Amino acid sequence: MPTHIMTYDESLLPTHPCFKLFSNDEQQLNHTTSRRLITMIKVRESTGDEKATVNEKLFNNFRDLYFTPNTKIWEQLNSENDT
């Protein structure tokens, strides 16, 4: 899973009611990006109507963040925290 180091948050990870997070391993690729290996354990059988949830913010923003200078990202993060 591609991630931008400065904006990564564990709440962005995909979830499913039948699985629990077992490990979240990071391989840093450079000073701004990394990739993560997410390992989940099946804790029960699915009832059929349960669905996984994926935070679209994680994937939609990665490309934009990858090509954005770090100073602009810090400005955006600081302005979001001020509100």
C-alpha atoms as a printed R data frame, in Angstrom:
   type eleno elety resid chain resno       x       y      z
1  ATOM     1    CA   MET     A     1   0.000   0.000  0.000
2  ATOM     2    CA   PRO     A     2   1.665   3.280 -1.043
3  ATOM     3    CA   THR     A     3   1.830   5.934  1.661
4  ATOM     4    CA   HIS     A     4   3.049   9.463  2.068
5  ATOM     5    CA   ILE     A     5   5.053   9.507  5.296
6  ATOM     6    CA   MET     A     6   4.066  12.981  6.526
7  ATOM     7    CA   THR     A     7   0.317  12.408  6.158
8  ATOM     8    CA   TYR     A     8   0.036   8.719  7.057
9  ATOM     9    CA   ASP     A     9  -2.422   7.802  9.779
10 ATOM    10    CA   GLU     A    10  -3.420   4.291 10.813
11 ATOM    11    CA   SER     A    11  -7.083   5.305 10.554
12 ATOM    12    CA   LEU     A    12  -6.606   5.293  6.753
13 ATOM    13    CA   LEU     A    13  -6.093   1.519  6.671
14 ATOM    14    CA   PRO     A    14  -8.742  -0.675  5.058
15 ATOM    15    CA   THR     A    15 -10.996  -2.510  7.510
16 ATOM    16    CA   HIS     A    16 -13.389  -5.440  7.433
17 ATOM    17    CA   PRO     A    17 -15.551  -6.757 10.283
18 ATOM    18    CA   CYS     A    18 -14.203 -10.309  9.821
19 ATOM    19    CA   PHE     A    19 -10.525  -9.353  9.997
20 ATOM    20    CA   LYS     A    20  -8.273  -7.773 12.590
21 ATOM    21    CA   LEU     A    21  -4.988  -6.045 11.923
22 ATOM    22    CA   PHE     A    22  -2.052  -8.310 12.746
23 ATOM    23    CA   SER     A    23   0.892  -6.290 11.449
24 ATOM    24    CA   ASN     A    24   1.555  -3.035  9.663
25 ATOM    25    CA   ASP     A    25   5.080  -3.056  8.241
26 ATOM    26    CA   GLU     A    26   6.656  -0.083  6.524
27 ATOM    27    CA   GLN     A    27   9.434   0.017  3.952
28 ATOM    28    CA   GLN     A    28  10.648   3.555  3.475
29 ATOM    29    CA   LEU     A    29  11.390   4.242 -0.204
30 ATOM    30    CA   ASN     A    30  12.706   7.790  0.120
31 ATOM    31    CA   HIS     A    31  12.307  10.713  2.525
32 ATOM    32    CA   THR     A    32   8.630  11.292  1.624
33 ATOM    33    CA   THR     A    33   7.151   7.944  0.569
34 ATOM    34    CA   SER     A    34   6.971   4.404  1.807
35 ATOM    35    CA   ARG     A    35   5.008   1.281  1.160
36 ATOM    36    CA   ARG     A    36   3.220  -0.762  3.750
37 ATOM    37    CA   LEU     A    37   2.515  -4.445  4.019
38 ATOM    38    CA   ILE     A    38  -0.755  -4.860  5.881
39 ATOM    39    CA   THR     A    39  -1.370  -8.322  7.336
40 ATOM    40    CA   MET     A    40  -4.788  -9.194  8.710
41 ATOM    41    CA   ILE     A    41  -6.093 -12.271 10.494
42 ATOM    42    CA   LYS     A    42  -9.529 -13.685  9.820
43 ATOM    43    CA   VAL     A    43 -11.336 -13.769 13.162
44 ATOM    44    CA   ARG     A    44 -14.685 -15.121 11.996
45 ATOM    45    CA   GLU     A    45 -16.634 -16.206  8.933
46 ATOM    46    CA   SER     A    46 -18.475 -13.597  6.908
47 ATOM    47    CA   THR     A    47 -22.256 -13.408  7.056
48 ATOM    48    CA   GLY     A    48 -22.323 -12.446  3.392
49 ATOM    49    CA   ASP     A    49 -23.553  -8.873  3.670
50 ATOM    50    CA   GLU     A    50 -20.429  -7.435  5.322
51 ATOM    51    CA   LYS     A    51 -18.128  -5.278  3.248
52 ATOM    52    CA   ALA     A    52 -14.638  -3.914  3.559
53 ATOM    53    CA   THR     A    53 -14.181  -0.185  3.953
54 ATOM    54    CA   VAL     A    54 -11.331   1.682  2.321
55 ATOM    55    CA   ASN     A    55 -10.652   5.329  2.998
56 ATOM    56    CA   GLU     A    56 -10.483   6.903 -0.458
57 ATOM    57    CA   LYS     A    57  -8.388   9.752  0.932
58 ATOM    58    CA   LEU     A    58  -5.413   7.400  1.175
59 ATOM    59    CA   PHE     A    59  -5.311   6.549 -2.513
60 ATOM    60    CA   ASN     A    60  -6.754   9.715 -4.013
61 ATOM    61    CA   ASN     A    61  -4.231  11.964 -2.288
62 ATOM    62    CA   PHE     A    62  -1.103   9.855 -2.753
63 ATOM    63    CA   ARG     A    63  -0.392  10.936 -6.326
64 ATOM    64    CA   ASP     A    64  -1.043  14.595 -5.540
65 ATOM    65    CA   LEU     A    65   1.139  14.468 -2.432
66 ATOM    66    CA   TYR     A    66   3.929  12.658 -4.260
67 ATOM    67    CA   PHE     A    67   4.281  15.535 -6.723
68 ATOM    68    CA   THR     A    68   3.719  18.344 -4.201
69 ATOM    69    CA   PRO     A    69   6.745  20.033 -2.593
70 ATOM    70    CA   ASN     A    70   7.063  19.277  1.138
71 ATOM    71    CA   THR     A    71   6.730  22.932  2.134
72 ATOM    72    CA   LYS     A    72   3.240  23.112  0.624
73 ATOM    73    CA   ILE     A    73   2.220  19.923  2.399
74 ATOM    74    CA   TRP     A    74   3.345  21.340  5.769
75 ATOM    75    CA   GLU     A    75   1.362  24.505  5.061
76 ATOM    76    CA   GLN     A    76  -1.755  22.446  4.269
77 ATOM    77    CA   LEU     A    77  -1.370  20.276  7.368
78 ATOM    78    CA   ASN     A    78  -0.868  23.299  9.608
79 ATOM    79    CA   SER     A    79  -3.886  25.102  8.171
80 ATOM    80    CA   GLU     A    80  -6.069  21.999  8.725
81 ATOM    81    CA   ASN     A    81  -4.900  21.758 12.349
82 ATOM    82    CA   ASP     A    82  -5.695  25.438 12.976
83 ATOM    83    CA   THR     A    83  -9.367  24.961 12.108
